[in-house]
Amino acid sequence: MLDMINAIELSEEFPVTINLNGEKLVTLMCTPTDLRELAIGHLINTGVVNSFSDIMTVAACEDLRQIYVMAENVTDRRHTLGDIYGTGCGSALDVPEEISQLAIGECDVLLNFRRIKTAFERMYQDAEKYKRHGGIHASAILYKKDIVTMEDVARHNTHDKVVGYAAYRGWDLSKSTIITTGRISTDMVLKAARAGVPIICSRSNPTSLAVDLGFKLGITLVGRAASGNATVFTHKDRIMM
């Protein structure tokens, strides 16, 4: 039995540390690939830096599982779920002014369901680890006619990786869309708002608090987006039938 288990390919998961300006910032449990993109996206999505232009250098070593970043205009104030808390027995969100200022206003991003479904098909096609052995999440970022897929054992890491990929290559995040195999929770919505991404689509449905936060922060949330039974939960004007 043990030999059979050892013969099964499994998703890799290791601790990887991001070091910022010579000091340890955070250790993430992740799939140790695309580490440059992971670090860039994490810094943007948590508000450590305002944009990619604040990042001067990124050096990633997969063997040592260390990422070294030099950046300017760094803030000690990271936006986390601790900044947002439920009131009324958890039925509503109290969003402080600092977070409310992240809200995305009018944008010219428009998608139809056919484009979304096609994007999911492409993501599944490109997600090699997901197809090969499962036990892993995938996210993709859409920008104009381009789509790029990233995989990781943690869904929030896939979000960081695709944002990092796009930012590093100069894509306009405010005109991008993220699709994902993972559920949309409040942390995913907060990351999208911080990066300026206006639309998130998932093969699953969002949580109730994610929908509440999506309304407040101007994020369009689409659930069961890979199926023929998709639902647009917030800011429906960006999705065409």
Secondary structure, DSSP 8 states (H G I E B T S, - for coil): -HHHHHTS-----EEEEEEETTEEEEEEEE-SSSHHHHHHHHHHHTTSSSSGGGEEEEEEETTTTEEEEEESS--S----GGG-EEETTTTEEE--HHHHTT--------EEHHHHHHHHHHHHHH-HHHHHT-S-EEEEEEETTEEEEEEESSHHHHHHHHHHHHHHTT--GGGEEEEESS---HHHHHHHHHHT--EEEESS---HHHHHHHHHHT-EEEESTTSSS-EE-S-GGGEE-
